[in-house]
Amino acid sequence: MNRCTRCLYPDTKVDLHFDAEGVCSACRAHDRRREIDWEAREQDLMRILDEAPRGEFDCIVPSSGGKDSHWQVLKLLDLGLRPLVVTATTCHLTEVGRANIDNLARYATTLEVTPNRAVRAKLNRLGLQLVGDISWPEHASIFSLPFRVAVEKRIPLIFYGECPQEAYGGPPGTEEAREMTARWVHEFGGFNGLRPSDFIDMEGITGRDMQDYSPPPADAVREAGVRAYFLGQFYEWDSHRNASVAIDAGMKTRRPSPRNWWQHENLDNAQTGIHDWFCELKYGYGRACAQMSVDIRDGRLKREQAATVLGALEHRGASYYPYMGETLREVLGRIGVSLDEYQTLEDKFRAQA
């Protein structure tokens, strides 16, 4: 496994590209931020806002209640907008996650959408068994439910946070995307090769059950005039700035597990420790690597120092737990997976890596 010569990302990261100098596309995209006219980008955003019809709500912010959601909502409020915060209920909500969702509701109206919990547990289990991703339904609902609410309520704009390909690397050219199109969702929406329709008839799951995880039809989105954008393409993205603003606004933080580098990210879902560990099994890097790489690009951390610390954090298996105070046994029990079956799945995806 080769790592970027600037940050710590490995060449096993999905969709990451390396140039002849061994520098990854995430670092190159970060370099190009210096060439962007951010004032002109803000004016582009103002034109989008001016052209959009106004109603009870001006836009939707898909939200987990975390640092980025707080910053996005507060920024849009500063611009004079009235956002509707749409939270797709997470798989295993933590106490801190609950507190932060409630805190953000102090600033903007919040709509929480909770799909059938029995179906959700099946999807968690099936996602883990089939593609090694316990968080499949969470990823799918992030890109489906906000669009469904926007179409139903005729809210013209949705603002997601950063463009992942700009912030974390992707195929050349994808870092320039400002709008989240249907094609983008299909390619980068976290489905891991599993379409929502693939689950129908598995363990009694119906087509109606999977509507909560499927974007609305493209013609319905066009007819409602809904468009989605990455706010991080109009204002330079900074995770630590977002965290600072969110904490000042009342967001609670804690280090989710000993394996995490930051204490202000992924606080809402106790299943995230499994998600991050299976990322290590399949691709050879975990949450700390991703967070340290961001800090290296931002000049907050030296690569040599980060590499030393990272070696003590990665590849420790179930030591992601306890995660946000929840044990591995408690998290698995919620979705009907035994510790023995979990070990078998670890071995399966380790062997496939």
C-alpha positions as CSV (number, residue, x, y, z in Angstrom):
1,M,0.0,0.0,0.0
2,N,1.4,3.4,-1.0
3,R,0.5,6.6,0.7
4,C,0.3,10.1,-0.7
5,T,3.6,11.9,-0.3
6,R,1.9,15.0,1.1
7,C,-0.8,13.5,3.4
8,L,-1.5,10.0,4.7
9,Y,-4.2,8.8,2.2
10,P,-3.4,5.4,0.7
11,D,-3.8,4.4,-2.9
12,T,-6.4,1.9,-1.8
13,K,-9.0,4.7,-1.1
14,V,-11.9,4.4,-3.5
15,D,-11.8,6.9,-6.4
16,L,-8.6,8.6,-5.2
17,H,-6.1,9.4,-7.9
18,F,-2.3,10.0,-7.6
19,D,-0.2,12.0,-10.0
20,A,3.4,11.3,-11.1
21,E,4.8,12.9,-8.0
22,G,2.8,10.6,-5.8
23,V,0.4,13.4,-4.6
24,C,-3.3,12.5,-4.2
25,S,-6.2,14.3,-5.8
26,A,-7.4,15.5,-2.4
27,C,-4.1,17.4,-1.8
28,R,-4.1,18.8,-5.4
29,A,-7.7,20.0,-5.0
30,H,-6.8,21.7,-1.8
31,D,-3.8,23.5,-3.5
32,R,-6.2,24.9,-6.1
33,R,-8.3,26.6,-3.4
34,R,-5.7,29.4,-3.5
35,E,-6.6,30.1,-7.1
36,I,-10.3,30.4,-6.5
37,D,-12.0,33.8,-6.4
38,W,-14.2,33.2,-3.3
39,E,-15.9,36.6,-3.6
40,A,-17.0,35.7,-7.1
41,R,-18.2,32.3,-5.8
42,E,-20.3,34.0,-3.2
43,Q,-21.8,36.3,-5.9
44,D,-22.7,33.1,-7.9
45,L,-24.5,31.9,-4.8
46,M,-26.3,35.1,-4.4
47,R,-27.6,34.8,-8.0
48,I,-28.9,31.3,-7.3
49,L,-30.7,32.6,-4.2
50,D,-32.2,35.6,-6.0
51,E,-33.5,33.4,-8.8
52,A,-35.1,30.8,-6.5
53,P,-38.8,31.3,-5.5
54,R,-39.5,32.1,-1.9
55,G,-42.0,30.3,0.3
56,E,-42.5,29.2,3.9
57,F,-38.9,27.8,3.7
58,D,-36.2,29.0,1.3
59,C,-34.1,25.9,1.4
60,I,-33.3,22.6,3.1
61,V,-30.2,21.7,5.0
62,P,-29.8,17.9,5.4
63,S,-28.5,17.5,8.9
64,S,-27.1,15.1,11.5
65,G,-26.9,17.9,14.1
66,G,-23.2,17.9,13.8
67,K,-20.6,20.6,13.3
68,D,-21.1,21.0,9.6
69,S,-24.9,21.2,9.9
70,H,-24.6,23.8,12.5
71,W,-22.3,25.9,10.4
72,Q,-24.4,25.6,7.3
73,V,-27.6,26.6,9.1
74,L,-26.0,29.6,10.8
75,K,-24.4,30.7,7.6
76,L,-27.7,30.6,5.7
77,L,-29.4,32.4,8.4
78,D,-26.8,35.1,8.2
79,L,-27.7,35.4,4.5
80,G,-31.3,36.1,5.4
81,L,-32.7,32.7,4.5
82,R,-35.2,30.6,6.3
83,P,-33.8,27.0,6.1
84,L,-35.7,23.9,7.0
85,V,-33.4,21.4,8.7
86,V,-34.2,17.8,7.6
87,T,-32.7,15.1,9.7
88,A,-32.9,11.5,8.4
89,T,-32.9,9.7,11.8
90,T,-29.7,7.8,12.2
91,C,-29.3,4.1,12.9
92,H,-28.2,4.1,16.6
93,L,-28.6,7.6,17.9
94,T,-26.3,8.6,20.8
95,E,-27.1,10.9,23.7
96,V,-24.7,13.5,22.4
97,G,-26.3,13.1,18.9
98,R,-29.7,13.7,20.4
99,A,-28.6,16.8,22.3
100,N,-27.0,18.3,19.2
101,I,-30.1,17.8,17.0
102,D,-32.1,19.5,19.7
103,N,-29.5,22.3,20.0
104,L,-29.7,23.0,16.3
105,A,-33.5,23.2,16.5
106,R,-33.0,26.3,18.7
107,Y,-31.9,28.1,15.5
108,A,-34.1,26.7,12.7
109,T,-37.2,24.5,12.3
110,T,-36.2,20.9,12.2
111,L,-38.1,18.0,10.6
112,E,-36.9,14.5,11.7
113,V,-37.9,11.7,9.3
114,T,-37.7,8.2,10.8
115,P,-38.1,5.2,8.5
116,N,-39.4,1.9,9.9
117,R,-36.9,0.9,12.5
118,A,-37.4,-2.9,12.0
119,V,-36.6,-2.5,8.3
120,R,-33.7,-0.2,9.2
121,A,-32.1,-2.9,11.4
122,K,-32.5,-5.4,8.6
123,L,-30.7,-3.0,6.2
124,N,-27.9,-2.5,8.7
125,R,-27.4,-6.2,9.0
126,L,-27.7,-6.9,5.2
127,G,-25.4,-4.0,4.4
128,L,-22.8,-5.4,6.7
129,Q,-23.2,-8.9,5.4
130,L,-23.2,-8.1,1.7
131,V,-20.8,-5.2,1.2
132,G,-19.2,-4.7,4.7
133,D,-21.1,-1.5,5.3
134,I,-23.3,-1.3,8.3
135,S,-24.1,2.3,7.4
136,W,-25.6,1.6,4.0
137,P,-29.1,2.8,5.0
138,E,-27.8,5.9,6.6
139,H,-25.8,6.9,3.5
140,A,-28.7,6.1,1.2
141,S,-31.2,8.1,3.3
142,I,-29.0,11.2,3.4
143,F,-29.3,11.5,-0.4
144,S,-33.0,10.5,-0.6
145,L,-35.1,11.9,2.2
146,P,-34.1,15.6,1.8
147,F,-35.0,15.4,-1.9
148,R,-38.4,13.7,-1.0
149,V,-39.2,16.4,1.5
150,A,-38.2,19.2,-1.0
151,V,-40.4,17.8,-3.7
152,E,-43.4,17.3,-1.3
153,K,-43.1,20.8,0.2
154,R,-42.0,22.5,-3.0
155,I,-38.8,23.9,-1.4
156,P,-36.5,24.8,-4.3
157,L,-33.0,24.5,-2.9
158,I,-31.1,22.0,-0.9
159,F,-27.7,22.8,0.5
160,Y,-25.3,20.0,1.4
161,G,-21.9,20.7,2.9
162,E,-18.6,20.0,1.2
163,C,-18.2,18.4,-2.2
164,P,-16.6,15.1,-1.1
165,Q,-14.4,14.9,-4.2
166,E,-13.0,18.4,-3.6
167,A,-12.4,17.8,0.1
168,Y,-11.3,14.2,0.2
169,G,-10.3,13.4,-3.4
170,G,-12.0,11.8,-6.4
171,P,-11.6,11.3,-10.2
172,P,-10.1,14.2,-12.0
173,G,-12.6,17.0,-12.7
174,T,-15.2,15.8,-10.2
175,E,-13.8,18.3,-7.6
176,E,-15.4,21.1,-9.6
177,A,-19.0,20.0,-9.1
178,R,-21.2,22.7,-7.5
179,E,-24.5,21.0,-8.0
180,M,-25.5,17.6,-6.7
181,T,-27.2,16.1,-9.7
182,A,-29.0,12.8,-10.1
183,R,-26.0,11.5,-11.9
184,W,-23.7,12.5,-9.0
185,V,-26.0,10.7,-6.5
186,H,-26.0,7.6,-8.6
187,E,-22.2,7.6,-8.9
188,F,-21.1,8.9,-5.4
189,G,-24.2,8.5,-3.2
190,G,-22.7,5.7,-1.0
191,F,-24.6,2.8,-2.5
192,N,-21.5,0.6,-2.7
193,G,-22.9,-1.3,-5.7
194,L,-26.2,-2.1,-3.9
195,R,-29.3,-0.4,-5.3
196,P,-32.3,0.1,-3.0
197,S,-34.3,-2.2,-5.3
198,D,-31.8,-5.0,-4.6
199,F,-33.2,-5.4,-1.0
200,I,-36.8,-5.9,-2.1
201,D,-38.0,-9.4,-1.0
202,M,-35.0,-9.9,1.3
203,E,-36.3,-10.8,4.7
204,G,-39.7,-9.5,3.9
205,I,-38.6,-6.0,2.8
206,T,-41.0,-4.4,0.4
207,G,-40.8,-1.8,-2.3
208,R,-42.6,0.6,-0.1
209,D,-40.0,0.1,2.6
210,M,-37.3,1.0,0.2
211,Q,-38.9,4.3,-1.0
212,D,-37.3,5.9,2.1
213,Y,-33.9,5.0,0.7
214,S,-34.6,5.9,-2.9
215,P,-34.4,9.4,-4.4
216,P,-37.7,10.6,-5.9
217,P,-38.1,10.2,-9.7
218,A,-36.1,12.6,-11.7
219,D,-39.1,14.0,-13.4
220,A,-40.7,14.8,-10.0
221,V,-37.6,16.7,-9.0
222,R,-37.6,18.7,-12.2
223,E,-41.3,19.4,-12.0
224,A,-40.9,20.7,-8.4
225,G,-38.0,22.8,-9.5
226,V,-35.7,21.4,-6.8
227,R,-31.9,21.8,-7.1
228,A,-29.2,20.8,-4.7
229,Y,-25.8,22.4,-4.2
230,F,-22.6,22.0,-2.2
231,L,-22.3,25.1,0.1
232,G,-18.6,24.3,0.4
233,Q,-18.1,25.2,-3.3
234,F,-19.1,28.8,-2.5
235,Y,-17.3,29.2,0.8
236,E,-14.0,27.6,1.5
237,W,-14.6,24.5,3.6
238,D,-12.9,24.3,7.0
239,S,-14.0,21.5,9.4
240,H,-12.3,23.1,12.4
241,R,-13.9,26.5,11.7
242,N,-17.2,24.7,11.4
243,A,-16.6,23.0,14.7
244,S,-15.6,26.2,16.5
245,V,-18.8,28.0,15.3
246,A,-20.9,25.0,16.3
247,I,-19.4,24.7,19.7
248,D,-20.0,28.4,20.3
249,A,-23.6,27.9,19.3
250,G,-24.0,25.1,21.9
251,M,-23.0,21.9,20.1
252,K,-21.6,19.2,22.5
253,T,-18.5,17.2,21.7
254,R,-16.5,14.3,22.9
255,R,-13.9,12.0,21.4
256,P,-16.0,9.2,20.0
257,S,-13.4,6.4,20.6
258,P,-9.7,6.1,21.2
259,R,-9.2,5.4,17.5
260,N,-10.5,8.9,16.4
261,W,-8.2,11.9,16.0
262,W,-10.9,14.6,16.2
263,Q,-13.4,15.0,19.0
264,H,-16.0,17.0,17.0
265,E,-17.0,14.5,14.2
266,N,-19.3,11.5,13.9
267,L,-20.9,11.9,17.3
268,D,-24.4,10.9,16.5
269,N,-24.3,7.2,15.5
270,A,-22.9,4.4,17.7
271,Q,-22.6,2.1,14.6
272,T,-19.9,4.4,13.1
273,G,-17.1,2.4,14.9
274,I,-18.1,-0.7,12.9
275,H,-18.3,1.3,9.7
276,D,-14.8,2.8,10.3
277,W,-13.2,-0.6,11.2
278,F,-14.6,-2.3,8.1
279,C,-13.1,0.6,6.1
280,E,-9.7,-0.4,7.6
281,L,-10.3,-4.0,6.8
282,K,-11.3,-3.4,3.2
283,Y,-9.1,-0.4,2.3
284,G,-6.3,-0.2,4.8
285,Y,-7.1,3.1,6.4
286,G,-9.5,4.4,9.1
287,R,-11.0,7.5,10.5
288,A,-7.8,8.9,12.1
289,C,-6.0,8.7,8.8
290,A,-8.8,10.7,7.1
291,Q,-8.9,13.3,9.8
292,M,-5.1,13.7,10.1
293,S,-4.8,14.0,6.3
294,V,-7.2,17.0,6.4
295,D,-5.1,18.6,9.2
296,I,-1.9,18.0,7.2
297,R,-3.4,19.8,4.1
298,D,-4.6,22.7,6.4
299,G,-1.1,23.1,7.9
300,R,-2.3,22.1,11.4
301,L,-0.1,18.9,11.5
302,K,3.2,17.7,10.1
303,R,3.1,14.6,8.0
304,E,6.0,12.9,9.9
305,Q,4.3,13.6,13.3
306,A,1.0,12.3,12.0
307,A,2.5,9.1,10.6
308,T,4.0,8.3,14.0
309,V,0.7,8.8,15.8
310,L,-1.3,7.0,13.2
311,G,0.8,3.9,13.6
312,A,-0.4,3.6,17.2
313,L,-4.1,4.1,16.3
314,E,-4.8,2.0,13.2
315,H,-5.4,-1.8,12.9
316,R,-6.7,-2.5,16.5
317,G,-9.9,-4.2,15.5
318,A,-12.7,-3.8,17.9
319,S,-10.9,-1.2,20.0
320,Y,-13.1,1.4,18.2
321,Y,-15.4,0.4,21.0
322,P,-16.7,1.6,23.3
323,Y,-17.9,4.2,20.8
324,M,-19.7,7.2,22.2
325,G,-20.2,5.1,25.4
326,E,-21.8,2.1,23.6
327,T,-20.2,-1.4,23.5
328,L,-19.7,-3.5,20.5
329,R,-22.1,-6.1,21.9
330,E,-24.8,-3.5,22.5
331,V,-24.5,-2.1,18.9
332,L,-24.6,-5.6,17.3
333,G,-27.5,-6.7,19.5
334,R,-29.7,-3.9,18.0
335,I,-29.4,-5.4,14.6
336,G,-29.4,-9.1,15.5
337,V,-25.8,-9.9,14.8
338,S,-23.9,-12.1,17.3
339,L,-20.2,-11.6,18.2
340,D,-19.4,-14.9,16.4
341,E,-21.1,-13.8,13.2
342,Y,-19.4,-10.5,13.4
343,Q,-16.0,-12.2,13.7
344,T,-16.8,-14.3,10.6
345,L,-17.7,-11.1,8.7
346,E,-14.4,-9.5,9.8
347,D,-12.6,-12.5,8.4
348,K,-14.6,-12.4,5.2
349,F,-13.9,-8.8,4.3
350,R,-10.3,-9.0,5.5
351,A,-9.8,-11.9,3.1
352,Q,-11.4,-9.9,0.2
353,A,-9.2,-6.9,0.7
